[in-house]
């Protein structure tokens, strides 16, 4: 085999390798783009889950504090029975949010995500009444979830209403169409205002109020009353 034939074979082989690399590179890039788009769509849910996990950690900590009792010399401190109500309410709010966040496009998923991410730090800032703050934050999240679900259900009911039956009740198809259009507009306006501005702003205003409230004991601003008593007792 002469040198020219060998060179042709090498060129052919290099050409095939180039085509192989190009095709597989395009496939790999497309796969990465699909994965990136998918992760981008579910990123609010992922971040919300992280925020919920932080709230659960605070729930468990508060439950452990509530279960603690004073110890006696030579005796192990008994544990009071405490329910898992805190963790259950967090799980319920998170599960309902996972479903509600899929019902609407942005900015709704991101608004709820910010609310979840702010819940944990806001609860940690509360020193004297952390349990009440936790309950308020969870109520705010549940109200937001229920508002989203309620808005979706209301719009679906308005869209699927029986125009003929309403026309018979109201006297004419034109009157029924006007009434249904007006009702749908009211539901949409109030619902969008509530889920875009009303509930998130009320939630944010409460957190800002907590941030601006100075702790009563500046010597231990990030400790609860039980932690302060424990520190004094054991000279920590």
N, C-alpha and C positions, 0 to 999 in steps of 0.2 A: 504494500500500500504506500503510495507516494505521499509526499508532504502536503500536497494540495487536498487530497481526500481527507487526510487527518484534520486539516484546518477546517474543512467543511463540516465534518462531524462535530468538531468542538463548537463551531458557531451554531450548529443546529441544537446541540445539547444546551448551550448557554441560552439560546432563544427559548427553548422549552422551560428551562429553569426560571427565566425571567417572567414568562407567562404564568407559570405556576405560582411564583411569589406574588405577582400582581393580582391574580385572581383570589388567592387566599388572603392577601392583605386587604382587598376590598371587602371580602366576606367578613373578615375579623373586624374591620372598622365598622361595617354596618351592624354587626352584632353588638359591638360596644356602644354604638349610638342608640340602638334599640334598648339596651340595658340602661343607658343614661336617661333616656326619655322616660322609661318605666320608673326608675328611681326618682326622677324629678316629679312625676305625677303623684307618687306615694310619699314623697319627702315630708309633707305636713303630717301624715299619719305616723311616720317614723319618729319625728320630733315630738309629736304629742305623746307617743308611747314612752319616750324618755322622760318627759315631764310628769306623766302619770306614775312612772317608776319612782321618781324622786318623792312624789307625794306619798306613795305607799311606804317608803322608808321612814318618812316623818310619822305616818300613821302607826307603824310598828314601834317606833321610839316612844310615842305618846302612850301607846297601850302598855308598854313595858313600865313606864313611869307610873301609870295608874295602877298596875298590878303590884308594884313594890310596896312593902310594908316595913316598919322599923324592926331591926333585929335586936336580939338580946345576947348578952355574953354567953358563949358556949352553945348557942342555938342558932340554927340557920333561919334566916328570915323567911316566913311563909309568903306564898304568892297568892294574892287575891284573884279570884276568877273574873276575868274581863273578856267581854265578847269581842268578836272581830268586826264589829260594826263599822269602824273607821275604814278598814281595808275593803269591806263589802261595798260601802258607798262609793269609794274611789273606783273600784272595778265596775260598778254599775254606770257611773258617769263616763268612764273611759269607753266601755262597750257601746253605750248609746252614742257617744261622739264618733266612734269609728263608723257607725252606720250613717249618722247624720252628715258627716263630712263628705261622704260620697254622693250626696244628693244634690250638691250645688257646686258650681265652678268657683274659681278664685274671684274675689278675695276671701270668701267664707272659710275655706279650709285653713288659710293662713291666719285669719283672725282667731279662730279657735285654737290653733297651735300656739300662738302668742299667749293666749289665756292660760293654756296648760303649762307652758314653760315658766310663766310668772307665778303660778300658784305655789310651787315649792319655795322659792326665795321669799315670797311674801309671808308664808307660814313660818319660816325660820326667823324672820325679823320680829314677829310677834313674840313677846317674852311672857307677859302676865296672863294673856288669854289666848294662847295658841290654839286650843281646841275650838273655841268659838270662831276664830278666824278660819280654821280649816273647814268648819261646817259652812261658814258663809261662802267661802270660795267654791266649795263643791255645789252649794245651791246655785251659785251663779253659773257654773258650768252646766248643771242639769237644766236650768232654765234656758240656757242658750241651745242646748241639744233639743229640748222639747219645742222651742220656738222654730227651729229648723224643720223638724219633723212635722209640726203643725202647719207650717207654711206650705210644705210640699203636699200634705194631705188636702189642705184647703184649696190649693190650685187644681189638684187632680179632681176634686169634687166639682168645682166650678166648670172645669173643662168637660167633664163627663155628664153634666146635668142634662136631663131630658127636656129639650126645648119644646117639644110638642105638648108635654104635660103642663109645663109652665105657661105655655101660650093659652092652653085651655083655662088655666087658673086665673091668668091676668087679662084675658079677653082677646088678645091678638098676638101673633108672632112678633110684631114690631115691639110691642111693649115688653114681651119676654126677653127679646134680644137686648133691648136697652137696659132692662133691670139686671140681666146676667152680666152684661158688659160692665155696668157700673159697679156691681158687686165684686167682680173679678178685679177691677181696677183698684178698689178700696183694699181688698185683701193683699194685692201685690204691693201697693204703696206702703201700707202699714207694716207688712211683713219684711220687705226689703229695708225699710228704715230701721226696724228693730234689730235685724241680724247684721246690718252693716254699721249702724251707729249706736242705737239705743243701749242694747245689752253690753256690747264691748266697752263703750264709754263709761257706763255705770260700774262695770267690773274694774276698769282702769282707775276710775276716781277713787274707789274704795282702797285699792292698793297704794295709790299715791297718798291717801290719807294715813294709811298705816306707816308709810315711809316717813311722813312728816311728824308722826307722833313719837316723841322722845321716850325712851324707856324710863321707868320710874327709878331704877337703880343704875347710876352711871358707873358704878364700880364693877358691874357684871352685866353689861348691856345685852349680851347674847346668851345669857343663861336663864333658865326658867327658875321659878321659885323653889322647886324641889332640888334642882342642881345647886342653888345657892346654899340651901340648908345642908345638903350633903357635903359641900365643900367646907362649910364651917364646922360641921360635926367631926369630920375626919381630918381637919386641918390640911386640906389639899391646897 
